[in-house]
Amino acid sequence: MANRIAAVRAAGVRSGVMSHTPHHHAGDHDEAVLAELLDLDAEVLQAYLSAVLERVHELAADKPVRRILDLGSGTGSGAFALARRFPGAEVIAVDQSAGMLARLRSKAADSGLADRVQTMEADLDGAWPVIEAVDLTWSSMALHHLADPGRGLAEIFAVLRPGGLLAVAEMTTWLRFLPDDIGLGRPGLEARCDAALDELRGAELPYLGADWGPLLTGAGFTGVAGQAFDLGLTAPLPPAAGRYALGSLRRTRGRLDGALDADDLATLDALTAEDGPHSVLHRQDLVIRGTRTLWTGTRP
């Protein structure tokens, strides 16, 4: 597999929007689908997760990290990776989904981390749970779901010990899976999907693609910086990549019914039919392209 994980520019990163990948804060009706996609995201983008958490580890190298808080933990890929990066620390995984946390606990038991990873169910738009002071807070693709991220960052600031590190990973660009020439009579299907999704996100998730630098600084964090990680996977991709693309594009198709013309919807239907000749499960030209940004800051 050809992987291209390049960290670029340490500050002033242009923010964009999240990937096609769904997030674990959606409704219960598709929670199993979301959980599978979160696991596939961690599996397919393993090189990215390793690179971004290595950067977090570097930034925390001179700090005693005994307690780690993972906000919006989902199925636990970040929590488990952090537990392994910081073998002397305990991890508190917080999510509003009881189902996700149950899945996380099962995986923790299977991987021998049950004694170091604990879970906490909480809706962070409501009253925050009582959490003892932590040395590192991690959040991946979650804070943009908060109705008031400024309040959330203030809560994080309060729970961090002085000198503690905050690391927030957010999307910069949408993930793309298809060649640019895909489209019934018109190339550029994913570009049109992106534009239609941009129209939706402004009203639904106003902080998706926000410039998190000023938000962190406004909450009192110092040494705030953004570092972009470029995701570039090309053929041959692992089998999991086809399932990842299938689930992601199906959710895109569901969101854009009525926002795209009939030809584009028909093309998406053909791409997301598991047994069809044009299904992404059988394509040899899939790619995964996108950018995610790591925002970091320290409590003085």
C-alpha positions as CSV (number, residue, x, y, z in Angstrom):
1,M,0.0,0.0,0.0
2,A,1.3,3.4,-0.8
3,N,0.7,5.6,2.2
4,R,1.4,9.4,2.2
5,I,1.2,10.8,5.7
6,A,2.8,14.2,5.6
7,A,2.7,16.7,8.5
8,V,2.7,20.3,7.1
9,R,2.8,23.8,8.4
10,A,2.7,24.2,12.2
11,A,0.4,27.2,12.4
12,G,-2.2,29.1,10.5
13,V,-3.7,26.0,9.0
14,R,-6.7,26.6,6.8
15,S,-9.7,24.9,8.3
16,G,-12.3,23.1,6.2
17,V,-14.9,20.4,6.8
18,M,-15.1,16.8,8.1
19,S,-14.8,13.6,6.1
20,H,-17.6,11.6,4.6
21,T,-17.1,9.3,7.6
22,P,-20.0,9.6,10.0
23,H,-19.6,10.5,13.6
24,H,-20.7,8.6,16.7
25,H,-23.0,11.4,17.9
26,A,-25.8,10.5,15.5
27,G,-29.0,8.9,16.4
28,D,-29.4,5.4,17.8
29,H,-31.0,4.0,14.7
30,D,-27.7,3.7,12.8
31,E,-25.4,3.3,15.8
32,A,-24.1,-0.1,14.7
33,V,-23.2,1.3,11.3
34,L,-21.5,4.2,12.9
35,A,-19.5,1.9,15.2
36,E,-18.4,-0.2,12.3
37,L,-17.3,2.9,10.4
38,L,-15.4,4.3,13.4
39,D,-13.5,0.9,13.6
40,L,-12.8,0.9,9.9
41,D,-11.6,4.5,10.1
42,A,-9.0,3.5,12.7
43,E,-8.0,0.4,10.7
44,V,-7.7,2.0,7.3
45,L,-6.2,5.2,8.5
46,Q,-3.9,3.5,11.0
47,A,-0.8,5.3,9.7
48,Y,-2.5,8.7,10.3
49,L,-3.6,7.7,13.8
50,S,-0.1,6.5,14.6
51,A,1.5,9.7,13.2
52,V,-0.9,12.1,15.0
53,L,-0.6,10.4,18.4
54,E,3.2,10.2,18.0
55,R,3.1,14.0,17.7
56,V,0.9,14.2,20.9
57,H,3.4,11.9,22.6
58,E,6.3,14.2,21.5
59,L,4.5,17.3,22.9
60,A,3.8,15.6,26.2
61,A,7.3,14.1,26.5
62,D,8.4,16.5,29.3
63,K,5.1,16.2,31.2
64,P,4.1,13.5,33.7
65,V,1.1,11.9,32.0
66,R,-0.8,9.8,34.6
67,R,-4.4,10.5,33.6
68,I,-5.8,11.0,30.1
69,L,-9.2,12.1,29.1
70,D,-10.7,11.1,25.7
71,L,-13.8,13.1,24.9
72,G,-16.1,11.7,22.3
73,S,-14.3,8.4,22.5
74,G,-16.6,6.3,20.2
75,T,-15.4,2.8,20.0
76,G,-12.1,3.5,21.6
77,S,-9.4,3.6,18.9
78,G,-7.9,6.8,20.4
79,A,-8.3,5.6,24.0
80,F,-6.5,2.4,23.3
81,A,-3.7,4.0,21.2
82,L,-3.1,6.5,24.0
83,A,-3.0,3.8,26.7
84,R,-0.3,2.1,24.7
85,R,1.6,5.4,24.0
86,F,1.5,6.2,27.7
87,P,1.9,2.9,29.5
88,G,1.8,4.4,33.0
89,A,-1.4,6.3,32.5
90,E,-5.1,5.5,33.0
91,V,-7.6,6.7,30.3
92,I,-11.1,8.0,30.9
93,A,-13.2,7.5,27.8
94,V,-16.3,9.8,27.6
95,D,-19.1,9.5,25.1
96,Q,-22.8,10.1,25.2
97,S,-23.6,6.7,23.6
98,A,-24.1,3.8,26.0
99,G,-23.8,1.4,23.1
100,M,-20.5,2.8,22.0
101,L,-19.1,2.6,25.5
102,A,-20.2,-1.0,25.9
103,R,-18.4,-1.9,22.7
104,L,-15.3,0.0,24.0
105,R,-15.4,-1.9,27.3
106,S,-15.6,-5.3,25.4
107,K,-12.6,-4.3,23.2
108,A,-10.7,-3.2,26.3
109,A,-11.2,-6.5,27.9
110,D,-10.2,-8.4,24.8
111,S,-7.0,-6.3,24.5
112,G,-6.0,-6.5,28.1
113,L,-6.6,-2.9,28.8
114,A,-9.7,-3.1,31.0
115,D,-7.8,-2.2,34.1
116,R,-6.5,1.0,32.6
117,V,-9.4,2.3,30.4
118,Q,-12.6,3.3,32.2
119,T,-15.7,4.7,30.6
120,M,-18.1,7.6,31.5
121,E,-21.4,8.3,29.8
122,A,-22.1,12.0,29.4
123,D,-23.7,14.5,27.0
124,L,-21.2,17.3,27.0
125,D,-23.9,19.8,25.9
126,G,-25.5,19.3,29.3
127,A,-23.9,19.2,32.7
128,W,-20.4,18.0,32.6
129,P,-19.5,15.0,34.7
130,V,-17.2,15.3,37.7
131,I,-13.8,14.4,36.5
132,E,-10.6,14.4,38.6
133,A,-7.7,16.4,37.2
134,V,-6.0,15.0,34.1
135,D,-2.7,15.6,32.4
136,L,-3.8,15.2,28.8
137,T,-7.1,15.6,27.0
138,W,-7.6,14.2,23.6
139,S,-10.6,14.6,21.3
140,S,-11.0,13.4,17.7
141,M,-13.7,14.6,15.4
142,A,-16.0,15.4,18.3
143,L,-15.8,19.0,19.6
144,H,-17.4,20.4,16.5
145,H,-20.6,18.6,17.6
146,L,-20.9,20.8,20.7
147,A,-23.5,23.6,20.7
148,D,-21.0,25.9,22.4
149,P,-17.4,24.8,21.9
150,G,-16.2,27.7,23.9
151,R,-18.0,26.4,27.0
152,G,-16.6,22.9,26.3
153,L,-13.0,24.2,26.0
154,A,-13.5,26.1,29.3
155,E,-14.5,22.8,30.9
156,I,-11.5,21.1,29.5
157,F,-9.2,23.9,30.7
158,A,-10.7,23.5,34.2
159,V,-10.1,19.7,34.4
160,L,-6.5,19.9,33.1
161,R,-3.7,20.3,35.6
162,P,-1.4,23.3,35.1
163,G,1.0,22.3,32.3
164,G,-1.5,19.8,30.9
165,L,-1.9,19.4,27.2
166,L,-5.0,19.6,25.0
167,A,-4.9,17.8,21.6
168,V,-7.9,18.2,19.3
169,A,-8.0,16.4,15.9
170,E,-10.6,17.8,13.4
171,M,-11.2,17.5,9.7
172,T,-9.8,20.0,7.3
173,T,-11.1,18.6,4.0
174,W,-13.7,15.9,3.1
175,L,-12.3,12.4,2.5
176,R,-12.6,11.3,-1.1
177,F,-12.6,7.8,-2.3
178,L,-13.3,8.0,-6.1
179,P,-11.3,8.9,-9.2
180,D,-12.1,12.4,-10.4
181,D,-13.7,11.1,-13.6
182,I,-16.5,9.3,-11.9
183,G,-20.0,10.6,-12.9
184,L,-22.7,9.6,-15.3
185,G,-21.9,11.8,-18.3
186,R,-20.2,14.3,-16.1
187,P,-16.9,13.8,-14.2
188,G,-16.5,15.2,-10.7
189,L,-19.2,13.4,-8.7
190,E,-17.4,13.7,-5.4
191,A,-16.8,17.4,-5.9
192,R,-20.5,17.9,-6.4
193,C,-21.2,15.8,-3.3
194,D,-18.8,18.0,-1.3
195,A,-20.4,21.2,-2.4
196,A,-23.9,19.8,-1.5
197,L,-22.6,18.7,1.9
198,D,-21.1,22.1,2.5
199,E,-24.6,23.6,2.1
200,L,-25.9,21.3,4.8
201,R,-23.2,21.6,7.3
202,G,-23.5,25.4,7.7
203,A,-26.8,25.1,9.4
204,E,-26.3,21.7,11.1
205,L,-22.7,22.0,12.4
206,P,-21.6,25.6,12.4
207,Y,-18.3,24.7,14.1
208,L,-17.4,22.0,11.6
209,G,-14.2,23.3,9.9
210,A,-13.8,26.1,12.4
211,D,-10.4,27.7,13.0
212,W,-9.8,26.1,16.4
213,G,-6.7,28.2,17.1
214,P,-8.6,31.3,18.3
215,L,-11.1,29.1,20.2
216,L,-8.3,27.4,22.2
217,T,-6.6,30.8,22.8
218,G,-9.8,32.3,23.9
219,A,-10.3,29.5,26.5
220,G,-6.9,30.4,28.0
221,F,-4.6,27.8,26.4
222,T,-1.1,28.9,25.4
223,G,1.3,27.7,22.8
224,V,-1.6,27.0,20.5
225,A,-0.7,25.5,17.2
226,G,-2.3,23.6,14.3
227,Q,-0.5,20.9,12.3
228,A,-2.1,19.3,9.2
229,F,-1.8,15.7,8.4
230,D,-2.3,14.8,4.7
231,L,-4.0,11.5,4.1
232,G,-3.1,9.9,0.8
233,L,-3.7,6.2,0.3
234,T,-3.6,4.7,-3.2
235,A,-4.0,1.3,-4.8
236,P,-3.6,-1.4,-3.8
237,L,-5.7,-0.7,-0.7
238,P,-6.6,-3.2,2.0
239,P,-10.0,-5.0,1.8
240,A,-11.2,-2.8,4.7
241,A,-10.9,0.3,2.5
242,G,-13.7,-0.9,0.2
243,R,-16.0,-1.4,3.2
244,Y,-15.0,2.0,4.6
245,A,-15.8,3.7,1.2
246,L,-19.1,1.7,0.9
247,G,-20.4,2.8,4.4
248,S,-19.2,6.3,4.0
249,L,-20.7,6.8,0.5
250,R,-24.0,5.2,1.6
251,R,-24.3,7.8,4.3
252,T,-23.5,10.5,1.9
253,R,-26.1,9.2,-0.5
254,G,-28.7,9.2,2.3
255,R,-27.9,12.8,3.3
256,L,-28.0,14.1,-0.3
257,D,-31.3,12.7,-1.5
258,G,-32.9,15.7,-3.2
259,A,-29.7,17.7,-3.2
260,L,-28.2,16.0,-6.2
261,D,-29.7,15.4,-9.6
262,A,-31.0,12.0,-10.7
263,D,-27.9,11.0,-12.6
264,D,-25.6,11.6,-9.7
265,L,-27.9,9.8,-7.3
266,A,-28.1,6.9,-9.7
267,T,-24.3,6.8,-9.9
268,L,-24.1,6.7,-6.1
269,D,-26.6,3.9,-6.0
270,A,-24.5,1.9,-8.4
271,L,-21.3,2.5,-6.4
272,T,-23.0,1.6,-3.1
273,A,-24.7,-1.6,-4.3
274,E,-22.8,-4.4,-2.6
275,D,-23.2,-7.0,-5.3
276,G,-23.3,-4.7,-8.4
277,P,-20.6,-4.6,-11.0
278,H,-19.7,-1.0,-10.2
279,S,-19.7,-1.4,-6.4
280,V,-16.8,0.2,-4.6
281,L,-16.2,-3.2,-3.0
282,H,-15.0,-4.4,-6.4
283,R,-13.2,-1.3,-7.7
284,Q,-9.4,-1.4,-8.1
285,D,-9.1,2.4,-8.5
286,L,-10.2,3.5,-5.0
287,V,-8.1,6.1,-3.2
288,I,-8.4,7.9,0.1
289,R,-7.6,11.5,0.1
290,G,-8.1,14.2,2.7
291,T,-6.6,16.3,5.5
292,R,-7.0,16.3,9.2
293,T,-5.6,18.9,11.6
294,L,-4.2,18.5,15.1
295,W,-4.8,21.5,17.3
296,T,-2.8,21.7,20.5
297,G,-2.5,24.0,23.5
298,T,-1.2,23.9,27.1
299,R,-2.9,25.1,30.3
300,P,-0.4,27.6,31.8
